[in-house]
Amino acid sequence: MTTPPSPPPADGGAPGPPPRRRALILGSWLWVTVPLAYGLYELVHKARQLFTG
């Protein structure tokens, strides 16, 4: 299944991804960034406990 290319924007810039693709891209970024942010939060929290007692 292929999606038709999106029309060029009115301002003459590069065309963006189709709307269905935007949702997939957003979901993919959330799939990666939410656990990464939680992991970084836990890392900082544990490091603070390690060095401050």
MOPAC internal coordinates of N, CA, C and O (Angstrom, degrees):
PM7 1SCF
backbone

  N    0.0000 0     0.00 0     0.00 0    0    0    0
  C    1.4493 1     0.00 0     0.00 0    1    0    0
  C    1.5115 1   108.93 1     0.00 0    2    1    0
  O    1.2310 1   120.95 1   -56.39 1    3    2    1
  N    1.2918 1   115.78 1   123.61 1    3    2    1
  C    1.4585 1   119.88 1   178.47 1    5    3    2
  C    1.5073 1   109.04 1  -115.12 1    6    5    3
  O    1.2310 1   121.89 1   -29.30 1    7    6    5
  N    1.2947 1   113.98 1   150.70 1    7    6    5
  C    1.4592 1   119.16 1   177.82 1    9    7    6
  C    1.5190 1   108.19 1  -102.22 1   10    9    7
  O    1.2310 1   120.28 1   -36.51 1   11   10    9
  N    1.3069 1   117.07 1   143.49 1   11   10    9
  C    1.4612 1   119.19 1   179.60 1   13   11   10
  C    1.5198 1   109.76 1   -68.52 1   14   13   11
  O    1.2310 1   120.59 1   -31.45 1   15   14   13
  N    1.3264 1   116.48 1   148.55 1   15   14   13
  C    1.4670 1   118.50 1   179.78 1   17   15   14
  C    1.5218 1   110.18 1   -65.96 1   18   17   15
  O    1.2310 1   121.75 1   -33.25 1   19   18   17
  N    1.3136 1   114.25 1   146.75 1   19   18   17
  C    1.4652 1   118.49 1  -179.85 1   21   19   18
  C    1.5242 1   109.07 1   -77.92 1   22   21   19
  O    1.2310 1   120.38 1   -29.79 1   23   22   21
  N    1.3167 1   116.88 1   150.21 1   23   22   21
  C    1.4635 1   119.73 1   179.59 1   25   23   22
  C    1.5172 1   110.37 1   -68.55 1   26   25   23
  O    1.2310 1   120.51 1   -26.54 1   27   26   25
  N    1.3296 1   116.62 1   153.46 1   27   26   25
  C    1.4679 1   118.75 1   179.77 1   29   27   26
  C    1.5257 1   110.11 1   -65.66 1   30   29   27
  O    1.2310 1   120.14 1   -33.12 1   31   30   29
  N    1.3221 1   117.35 1   146.88 1   31   30   29
  C    1.4571 1   120.05 1  -179.79 1   33   31   30
  C    1.5220 1   111.26 1   -67.75 1   34   33   31
  O    1.2310 1   121.62 1   -22.73 1   35   34   33
  N    1.3192 1   114.51 1   157.27 1   35   34   33
  C    1.4622 1   120.14 1  -176.55 1   37   35   34
  C    1.5218 1   112.39 1   -66.25 1   38   37   35
  O    1.2310 1   120.23 1   154.06 1   39   38   37
  N    1.3488 1   117.16 1   -25.94 1   39   38   37
  C    1.4600 1   119.34 1  -177.44 1   41   39   38
  C    1.5298 1   112.75 1   -82.47 1   42   41   39
  O    1.2310 1   119.55 1  -179.39 1   43   42   41
  N    1.3343 1   118.46 1     0.61 1   43   42   41
  C    1.4528 1   121.12 1   176.83 1   45   43   42
  C    1.5087 1   114.29 1    85.82 1   46   45   43
  O    1.2310 1   119.39 1  -176.72 1   47   46   45
  N    1.3178 1   118.77 1     3.28 1   47   46   45
  C    1.4621 1   121.89 1   179.28 1   49   47   46
  C    1.5141 1   111.67 1   -77.06 1   50   49   47
  O    1.2310 1   120.86 1     2.98 1   51   50   49
  N    1.2987 1   115.96 1  -177.02 1   51   50   49
  C    1.4552 1   121.40 1   179.55 1   53   51   50
  C    1.5243 1   109.58 1   -70.09 1   54   53   51
  O    1.2310 1   120.14 1   -38.18 1   55   54   53
  N    1.3401 1   117.35 1   141.82 1   55   54   53
  C    1.4689 1   118.64 1   179.57 1   57   55   54
  C    1.5142 1   110.78 1   -69.48 1   58   57   55
  O    1.2310 1   120.64 1   -36.17 1   59   58   57
  N    1.3141 1   116.38 1   143.83 1   59   58   57
  C    1.4478 1   121.65 1   178.69 1   61   59   58
  C    1.5066 1   111.02 1   -89.13 1   62   61   59
  O    1.2310 1   120.30 1    -5.22 1   63   62   61
  N    1.3325 1   117.03 1   174.78 1   63   62   61
  C    1.4587 1   119.62 1   178.74 1   65   63   62
  C    1.5179 1   110.68 1   -69.58 1   66   65   63
  O    1.2310 1   120.42 1   -24.83 1   67   66   65
  N    1.3299 1   116.80 1   155.17 1   67   66   65
  C    1.4621 1   119.62 1   177.99 1   69   67   66
  C    1.5235 1   110.69 1   -62.66 1   70   69   67
  O    1.2310 1   119.72 1   -20.51 1   71   70   69
  N    1.3325 1   118.14 1   159.49 1   71   70   69
  C    1.4717 1   120.60 1  -175.44 1   73   71   70
  C    1.5198 1   113.99 1   -57.38 1   74   73   71
  O    1.2310 1   119.67 1   141.45 1   75   74   73
  N    1.3503 1   118.23 1   -38.55 1   75   74   73
  C    1.4697 1   119.16 1   179.56 1   77   75   74
  C    1.5198 1   110.48 1   -64.75 1   78   77   75
  O    1.2310 1   120.49 1   145.67 1   79   78   77
  N    1.2981 1   116.67 1   -34.33 1   79   78   77
  C    1.4577 1   120.83 1   179.65 1   81   79   78
  C    1.5202 1   110.74 1   -71.34 1   82   81   79
  O    1.2310 1   120.46 1   144.68 1   83   82   81
  N    1.3203 1   116.73 1   -35.32 1   83   82   81
  C    1.4650 1   119.35 1   178.38 1   85   83   82
  C    1.5146 1   110.71 1   -60.35 1   86   85   83
  O    1.2310 1   120.59 1   138.01 1   87   86   85
  N    1.3262 1   116.47 1   -41.99 1   87   86   85
  C    1.4625 1   119.76 1   178.75 1   89   87   86
  C    1.5246 1   110.73 1   -64.46 1   90   89   87
  O    1.2310 1   120.22 1   140.09 1   91   90   89
  N    1.3198 1   117.18 1   -39.91 1   91   90   89
  C    1.4616 1   120.75 1   177.86 1   93   91   90
  C    1.5230 1   110.87 1   -65.21 1   94   93   91
  O    1.2310 1   120.53 1   137.35 1   95   94   93
  N    1.3189 1   116.59 1   -42.65 1   95   94   93
  C    1.4671 1   120.55 1   179.18 1   97   95   94
  C    1.5246 1   109.94 1   -64.50 1   98   97   95
  O    1.2310 1   120.39 1   135.87 1   99   98   97
  N    1.3275 1   116.86 1   -44.13 1   99   98   97
  C    1.4610 1   120.34 1   178.81 1  101   99   98
  C    1.5295 1   110.69 1   -62.19 1  102  101   99
  O    1.2310 1   120.20 1   135.75 1  103  102  101
  N    1.3295 1   117.23 1   -44.25 1  103  102  101
  C    1.4642 1   120.60 1   178.36 1  105  103  102
  C    1.5118 1   111.85 1   -62.79 1  106  105  103
  O    1.2310 1   120.37 1   141.26 1  107  106  105
  N    1.3237 1   116.90 1   -38.74 1  107  106  105
  C    1.4611 1   120.40 1   178.86 1  109  107  106
  C    1.5220 1   111.28 1   -65.87 1  110  109  107
  O    1.2310 1   120.70 1   137.71 1  111  110  109
  N    1.3193 1   116.28 1   -42.29 1  111  110  109
  C    1.4677 1   119.05 1   178.27 1  113  111  110
  C    1.5242 1   110.71 1   -64.73 1  114  113  111
  O    1.2310 1   120.16 1   139.16 1  115  114  113
  N    1.3234 1   117.30 1   -40.84 1  115  114  113
  C    1.4627 1   119.74 1   177.66 1  117  115  114
  C    1.5153 1   110.94 1   -65.29 1  118  117  115
  O    1.2310 1   120.22 1   142.37 1  119  118  117
  N    1.3288 1   117.18 1   -37.63 1  119  118  117
  C    1.4661 1   122.50 1   179.99 1  121  119  118
  C    1.5370 1   110.41 1   -59.77 1  122  121  119
  O    1.2310 1   120.46 1   147.78 1  123  122  121
  N    1.3092 1   116.72 1   -32.22 1  123  122  121
  C    1.4594 1   121.52 1  -177.96 1  125  123  122
  C    1.5307 1   111.30 1   -92.87 1  126  125  123
  O    1.2310 1   120.13 1   135.49 1  127  126  125
  N    1.3144 1   117.36 1   -44.51 1  127  126  125
  C    1.4612 1   119.41 1  -170.28 1  129  127  126
  C    1.5222 1   113.87 1   -76.37 1  130  129  127
  O    1.2310 1   119.52 1   148.55 1  131  130  129
  N    1.3145 1   118.52 1   -31.45 1  131  130  129
  C    1.4703 1   119.32 1  -179.02 1  133  131  130
  C    1.5273 1   110.83 1   -66.20 1  134  133  131
  O    1.2310 1   118.61 1   129.25 1  135  134  133
  N    1.3476 1   120.26 1   -50.75 1  135  134  133
  C    1.4724 1   118.19 1   176.06 1  137  135  134
  C    1.5318 1   112.88 1   -64.66 1  138  137  135
  O    1.2310 1   120.31 1   146.24 1  139  138  137
  N    1.3241 1   117.01 1   -33.76 1  139  138  137
  C    1.4623 1   119.43 1   177.64 1  141  139  138
  C    1.5261 1   110.61 1   -64.01 1  142  141  139
  O    1.2310 1   119.96 1   135.32 1  143  142  141
  N    1.3041 1   117.68 1   -44.68 1  143  142  141
  C    1.4640 1   121.23 1   179.21 1  145  143  142
  C    1.5202 1   110.51 1   -63.81 1  146  145  143
  O    1.2310 1   119.99 1   139.18 1  147  146  145
  N    1.3257 1   117.63 1   -40.82 1  147  146  145
  C    1.4591 1   120.40 1   177.80 1  149  147  146
  C    1.5281 1   110.52 1   -64.76 1  150  149  147
  O    1.2310 1   120.25 1   138.66 1  151  150  149
  N    1.3172 1   117.12 1   -41.34 1  151  150  149
  C    1.4601 1   120.72 1   178.34 1  153  151  150
  C    1.5154 1   112.08 1   -63.57 1  154  153  151
  O    1.2310 1   120.29 1   138.67 1  155  154  153
  N    1.3124 1   117.05 1   -41.33 1  155  154  153
  C    1.4654 1   120.13 1   177.39 1  157  155  154
  C    1.5230 1   111.09 1   -66.24 1  158  157  155
  O    1.2310 1   120.46 1   141.15 1  159  158  157
  N    1.3193 1   116.73 1   -38.85 1  159  158  157
  C    1.4606 1   120.27 1   177.06 1  161  159  158
  C    1.5233 1   110.53 1   -61.14 1  162  161  159
  O    1.2310 1   120.63 1   133.01 1  163  162  161
  N    1.3304 1   116.39 1   -46.99 1  163  162  161
  C    1.4667 1   120.06 1   179.24 1  165  163  162
  C    1.5282 1   111.31 1   -64.20 1  166  165  163
  O    1.2310 1   120.09 1   142.32 1  167  166  165
  N    1.3258 1   117.44 1   -37.68 1  167  166  165
  C    1.4592 1   121.60 1   178.49 1  169  167  166
  C    1.5240 1   110.78 1   -61.15 1  170  169  167
  O    1.2310 1   120.39 1   132.70 1  171  170  169
  N    1.2991 1   116.86 1   -47.30 1  171  170  169
  C    1.4623 1   120.82 1  -179.32 1  173  171  170
  C    1.5242 1   109.65 1   -65.83 1  174  173  171
  O    1.2310 1   120.61 1   139.21 1  175  174  173
  N    1.3162 1   116.44 1   -40.79 1  175  174  173
  C    1.4606 1   120.59 1  -179.96 1  177  175  174
  C    1.5264 1   110.75 1   -63.07 1  178  177  175
  O    1.2310 1   119.76 1   133.71 1  179  178  177
  N    1.3180 1   118.06 1   -46.29 1  179  178  177
  C    1.4757 1   122.02 1   179.73 1  181  179  178
  C    1.5277 1   111.28 1   -67.99 1  182  181  179
  O    1.2310 1   120.10 1   141.51 1  183  182  181
  N    1.3288 1   117.41 1   -38.49 1  183  182  181
  C    1.4618 1   120.26 1   178.83 1  185  183  182
  C    1.5222 1   110.50 1   -65.09 1  186  185  183
  O    1.2310 1   120.87 1   141.42 1  187  186  185
  N    1.3249 1   115.93 1   -38.58 1  187  186  185
  C    1.4609 1   119.37 1   177.87 1  189  187  186
  C    1.5273 1   110.32 1   -63.41 1  190  189  187
  O    1.2310 1   120.52 1   137.64 1  191  190  189
  N    1.3343 1   116.62 1   -42.36 1  191  190  189
  C    1.4662 1   120.23 1   177.54 1  193  191  190
  C    1.5162 1   111.18 1   -64.51 1  194  193  191
  O    1.2310 1   119.81 1   142.38 1  195  194  193
  N    1.3057 1   117.98 1   -37.62 1  195  194  193
  C    1.4550 1   122.34 1  -178.04 1  197  195  194
  C    1.5163 1   111.55 1   -65.57 1  198  197  195
  O    1.2310 1   120.33 1   138.25 1  199  198  197
  N    1.3325 1   116.98 1   -41.75 1  199  198  197
  C    1.4541 1   120.09 1  -174.24 1  201  199  198
  C    1.5282 1   113.64 1   -92.29 1  202  201  199
  O    1.2310 1   119.61 1   162.88 1  203  202  201
  N    1.3033 1   118.35 1   -17.12 1  203  202  201
  C    1.4629 1   118.69 1  -179.79 1  205  203  202
  C    1.5246 1   112.47 1  -109.78 1  206  205  203
  O    1.2310 1   120.21 1   172.85 1  207  206  205
  N    1.2869 1   117.21 1    -7.15 1  207  206  205
  C    1.4580 1   120.25 1   174.45 1  209  207  206
  C    1.4469 1   116.87 1    92.73 1  210  209  207
  O    1.2310 1   120.10 1   180.00 1  211  210  209

